[in-house]
């Protein structure tokens, strides 16, 4: 079943908050299979003044984090959990490639699909498109651990 996830629901699913929340909404959610995260990149992002003055570019590591957060939304919804009951931990990233810079004013669309799921570990393949141009791609993994 495909559905859109608005920002209010994102805030119930992810523990992240400003300035580290990197997913505004999501769509094309299919339980246990895939999701597409959405992020509007504005000049007001806290990293732009230092990266780089006069030539603002979104750091690549934050594109990877945005993919991870998109995967976490899929995980929380699939597991019917939330940050009050479990924490999704990023485990690693492989085959990361940066293709094009992300600048203020661009909209990110981040399709993420599950490639494997075993023993609470989700493996993903994801891409970041900035205004329709591929900016980044990666394979990554995360695990949900019950809060104590």
N, C-alpha and C positions, 0 to 999 in steps of 0.2 A: 504494500500500500504506500503510495507516494503522498507526501504532505509537506507543507511549508511550516517552518519553525520560526516564529517571530522573535524579536529581541527580548521581550518579556520572558518567554520560555527559555531562551538561551541563558538568561540570568538565574533561572532556577536549576539549570542543568550543569553549568560550569561554576567553579569556585572563583575564577579569575574576575578581576575588576580593573577599572582604569588605574594605571595606564597599560595594563597587561592583557586586557580582554581584546582579542584579535579576531573575533567572529561577531558580526552584527546580526546575522540571520542565517537560515539554512533552508534549502529546498531539495526536492527530489529524494527525500528520505525514504529508504526501503530498509526495514528492520533487518539487522544482521548482514546487510549487503553493501549499501552505499548511501552517500549523502553529498550534497554540494554546499559548502560554506560560502558566505558572502561577507565581504568587508569593504566598506567605503574608506579609502585612504584620503585623509585631509591634510592640509598644511599644518594643522594644529597637533599632529602626532608629536609626542614628546621627544622622539629620536631625531627628528629632522634638523633642529638647530645645530646638532653636533655631527650629523651624518648626511650630507656634508654642507658646511656653510656656503651658501650661494649656488649649490648644486644638490638639492635634497633628493636622496635615494633611500628607499626602505632597505634596512639591513637584511641580507639573505637569511640569517639565523632567525629573524622574526617571521619570514615567510614559512620556514620550517615549523616554527611554533604555531602559526596560524593553521597549518595543515594538521598538526597534532591536536589542537583544540577542536577542529572540525571532526577529527576522528573520535575525540572524547565525547562530543555531543552524540554521535552515533552509538558509541559504547553505552553511555548512560541510558539512552532511550531503549536500546536493545536489551540491556540487563534490567530495565525497569528500576533503576537506582538513581541516586543523586549524590551531590557532594556531602550531604548530611549522613549518608550511609556508607559511602565508599569514596576512595580517591583514585582517580586514573593517573597513573604514572607513565610518563614517556620513557621508553626503554632504549631507543636507539634509532638511528637513521642510516640508510645505505643508499647507494646509487643516486646521491644528491647531485643535481646539476642546476646551475643558474643560467638562464637563457637570455633574459632581458631585464633592464632596470624597472623598478616600480617607483613612480613619482606621485607627488600630491595630485589629487583630483581623479585618480584612477579607481575603478571598481575591481576588486578581486573576486573571482569565482574560483572555488577550490573543490573540484570533484575528487572525492575520496572513495575508494572501494576496498572492501575486506578481501584479502587474498587467502587468509587462513585464520582459524579460530580454534585454539586448543588450550585447555587447562587455564582458562581465564586470560590468556594472552591473545590479543588481536593483532594480526599483521595487516598492513595497509599498503596500497599504492595510491599516490596522490599527485596532483598537479595544481599549480597556481597560474591562472590566466589573468592578466592585467589588461582590461579593455579588449579582451579577446585574443591577446598575444601571450603565448606561453612564456612565463617568467621563471618558473621553477618546476622541478619534478623530484620526487623522492619516494623511496620505500621506507616504511617506519613501523615500529611496534609499540604497543602500550599494554599495560595490565591494570585492571581494577583490583584494588586491595580494600577489604572491608575496614572501616574505621574502628578503632578500639576505644 
